[in-house]
Amino acid sequence: MRFSKDVLKLDLERKAAELAGALEEAVLRKLRRRGVVVAISGGIDSACVAALAVHALGPKRVFGLLLPERDSSPESTSYGRALCERLGIAFELHDIAPMLEAAGCYARRDAAVRSVFPEFTPDMPWKLVLGPSSLNVFYVVVRTPDGGERSVRLTPSAYLEIVASTNFKQRTRKMMEYFHADRLVYAVAGTPNRLEYDQGFFVKLGDGAADVKPIAGLYKTQVYELARHLGVIPEILHREPTTDTYSLEQSQEDFYFSVHHSQLDLILWAKNHGVPAEDVAQELALPTNQVESVFADIDQKRRTTAYLHAPPILLEAVRELESFALRPAGRPPAEVQSEAAASSLSVVS
């Protein structure tokens, strides 16, 4: 296919049916669960996954979780609740701030910010941003009481302390997802899109943990289109992606990606299909050296985040388990209902 801005266009009806069929097969037959749990953030990815799950399994087999904390935008909870109501799914709101407080999330990250900006107090809105240079240098941006903003370069140790502390948020949310999955005998549906999955934009054993990842093959712009097709509410469709992790609003470009997702989608597609940087630059009206820089950044992120994708390393093989890899059950879900009493780990109702 010749490279153009249209390479990511989908037959939305066909793609929805294809993904819905695959999700149903994965959940009911391979995983042999009764339904799915989806943590709904108020953003486009989780909204698309929730709507797709309803399309595949019906609203009675989908359970939504709203998991705000101290730094979450009120819009996120409002939009998440509205989506659940639109989809007709059961949901629960659980504020995880007390759990994060107890784990030291806020205290540890505040101390790290103060190590480079001693005047910082917890009531000052702030965020983490990637520096403007080609080097991966991070800054903390703090809004001071006079309304101004100060940007201070982070030391490597302060940066790592902030990231390690804020990763508590994703891991705590995942703990809650698996609590509800266990009690309902549901699978946990992950929400990364292709950009996030490919480039390692997730927390290991946090939002990177799931039993099934329905949209990991879709580029971000495709997620928006599929979500619109599946009836996601306009407020989410019109919302720009945000990490919703810090008290100052932070775009994904601030923190991680080199260009806006609308361009990065196309550049990643081009790289995956061997399109020369010169052709990409001409089509997108970008300097060739910028496209080459994004190509290099894609490879760099793939190298440095390979650890996030890696399963635990066994120092000795346990070959006896290899024949028990997940596969279709080969029988309709109704036939395994009677196994509930024997094992909650192998039942679909």
N, C-alpha and C positions, 0 to 999 in steps of 0.2 A: 504494500500500500504506500502510495506517495505521501510524504509527510505534509500535513496541513493542520490548521486549527480544528479540523473536524474529525481527526482520527479517534477521538474518544467518544464520539456519538454512539449511542446504544439504541437497539430496538428494545424499548423499556418494557413492553408487555412480555416479550420473550425472555429478557433477562430476569424479570421478576418471577416468572414461572420457573425458570431454570434454577434460580437460587432457592426459591421456596421448596421445590422438590428435593433439592440437595439437603436443605436444612431439616426437612421432615425425615428424610432417610437417616441423617446423622443422629438426630435426637432420639427418635422413636425406635429405630432398629439397630444402629451401630452402638450408640451409647445406652440405649434401652432406658431412657428417662421419660417422665410423663409430660414434660414441658420445659420451658426455659425461664431463667431469671435474667433480667436486663437491668443494669444500673443506668439510670437515665439522667444525664448531666444537664439537659437543657440545650445541648449542642446537636449538630446535624448527624454525627456518626451514630450515637446511641439512639437518636430518634429514628434513623433509617433502620437500624437493627431491630428495634421494637416493632416498627410497622411491618417489616419483612417477616418477623416471627408471627405476628398476628395473621398475616397473609398465608403463611405456611401451616400454622398449627391451630389457628382460631384464638380469639381473645381469652378463653377460659384456660388455655395452656400457657399463658404468658404472665409473668409476675414482674412488676416494675418496682425499682428501688430508687428513692430520691435521698441522696446522702450528702447534704450540705455540711459545711463547717464554717469556722469563723471568717474566713476570707472569701467565701463563695459569694457571687453576685446574687442579690435577691431575684433578679430576672431568671437565673438558672432554675431556681426552684419553681417559680411561677410558670415558666414555659414547660418544665418537666411535668408538673401537675396537669396543666392544660392538655398536654399530649396524651397522658394516660387516660384522661377523661374522654378525649376524642377517640382513642383506640378502643375504649371500653374494657380496659384491663384492670385487674386488681393491683393495688400498689400500696407501698408503705413509705412514709417519710421518717428518717432517723437522722438526727443531728449528731455527727460523729465528733464534734468539738471536744466534749468531755473526755472521750477516749484518747484523742490526740494530746490534750492537755496532760493527761496522766502519763502518756508515753514520753513526754518531754519534747514533742514536736515544736511547739511555739517557743519555749524557753531556749532550746538549743539553737534554733535558727535566728532568734533575736540576738543572742550572744554573738553569733557569727557576723551579723550585720554590724553590731556595735564595734567589733574588732577592727573594722575599716572606717566606720562612721560613728565615733563615740557619742555624738549628740542624739543618736537614734533612740526613740522611745516606741513602745508597741503600738501607740495610737497613731503613728505616722504612716500613711499609706506608702507602699513601696512595691518594687518589682525587680526581677532579674532580667538583664538584657545582654545580648551578644554584641560585642564591640564592632565598630565599623570596618576594622581591618580584616584581611584574609585569615589572620590568626584567630584561633578560638579563645579570645580574651573576653571575660565577662565583667560586667559592671552592675552595681546596685544603684537604682534610681529611687530617691526618697523625696516625697513631698513634705516640705517643712511647714511649720505652723503659719508662716507668713504667706503661704500659697505658692512659693517657688519650688523648683525641683533641683535637686543636686544629684550629680552622677559621680560615683566613686568606683575606681577600679578595684576589683576583688583580688585578694591574694589567692593562690591555688587552694590553700587549706580552708579559707573562709568559703570559697565557692563550693568545695566538696562538702563542707559541714552543712551549708544551706540545702544543697541537693539531697544529701542523706537524710536531713531532718524532714524536708517536705515530702520525701518519698513515703513517709509514714502515712500520708493522706491516701495514696493509691492502695497501699497494702491494707490499710484499715477498711477501706471500702470493699476490697476483695474478700476480706474475712467475713463481712456482713453478707456479701453475695453468696458465699458458700454455706453460711449458716442457713439461709433461706432455701438454697438448693438442696441441702441435706434434709431439711424437715419436709420439703415438698416432693422429694425424689425428682428434682429437676436438674437440667444441665445449666451451667453458667455460660451465657453468650458473651463473648468478647466483642469490642467495638472498634478495633483499629481498622482504618482504611489502608489502601496500598502504600501511600506515602509513609504513614506512621509505621506500618509493619516492615517495609523495606528498609527504612532509614533508622530504625531503632528508636523511634520516638514513643517510648513507653517504659514503664518501671517493671523490672523483673520481679515476678511474683506479686505484682500490683496489677495495674491495668493490662499488663502483658499476660496475665494468667487467665485461662478460660478453657472450657471443654470444646467449644466450637467458635470459630471466628468467621461469621457469615460474609463480611464485606472486605476481607483482607486482600481480595483480588481486584477491588474497585478503586480507581483513582478518585481523588477528592471531588472533582467536578462531576464525576459519574455518581457519586454518593448523593450529591445535591439533586441531580436529575431523578434518580430512582426514588429518593425521599419524596419529591414533589409528586411523582407518579403514584406513590403509595398513600398519599393523603396526609403527609406530615403538615402540621399547622404552619401558617405563613410566618409567624413570629420567629420560628426556628429556621425556616428556609431563608429568611432575610438576614439572619445573624451571622456576622463574621466569626470564623473560628477563634477561640480564645482558650488559653490553658486553664483559666478560672482557678488559679493556684495562689496568686498573690493579691494583696489588697488594692494595688493599682492594676487597672486593666492591662493585660499583656497579650499581644498577638503571638501567633506561632513563629512569625518571622523575627520578632524581638528576641526570642529565646533559642530558636533551633534552626529553622529553615532559612536558606539564603535568599529566596525570592518568594513572592506570593504564590499560593498553591495553584492558582489558575495558570501560571507560567511553569511552575515546577512540575505539575502533572505532565505537561507537553514535553518538557525537557527530559523527564524521566522516561516517558514513552519512547522518545527519540533515541535515547541512549540504549534502552532495552532492545531496540530494533535496528541498531547500527547506523542511525542517521548521522551524517557528518555535522560537526558543530556549525560549519559555514551555512549549511542548508537551514538549520534550526534558527540561526541568527537572522537570516534573510526573511524567513516566514514570520518570526515574532518581532521583527524590527528591533533586535537587540545587538549590541556589539559582539563580535565573534569571541573576543577574549572573555566576555562575561559568561557566555554559554560554556566555553571551555572550563572556566572556573567552577561553574555549577556541576559540570560533568565530574571534575576532580573531587568536589565536595561530596557528591553522591558516593563515589568509591571510598573516600575517606570515612564516611559515616558507616558504610557497610563493613569496613575493616574494624573500626573501633567498637561497633555495637554487636559484633558477631557473638560475643559472650552472652548478650541478652537472649539470643535465640537458642543458645546451646542447652540441651538437656543435661542433667547431672551426669558426671563422668564416672562410670563404674571401672574400678581398677581390675576387676575380673568379671568376665561375662557370666551372666546367669541364663544359660541357654534353654533351661527348662521352661522359661516363660515366653520364649519367642513364638511358640505355636498358639499362644493365647492372645495374639494381637487383635485389636478391634476389627470386626468384620460384620456385614449385615447378618441379622439373626436368621433370616430365611423363613420367617413365619410372621403372620400378622400380629400386631400388638395385642389383640384380644386374647390370643392364646397364651400369653405370658402373665396375664393378670393373676392367675391362681398361684403364681410363685411368690406373691407378696409376703405371705406368712413365712416362707422359707428364707427369703433374702430381700431386704429393701434395696439392695444394690443391683437388682436385675428385674425391675418391674416397670411396666408401662401400663397405665390405665386410660 
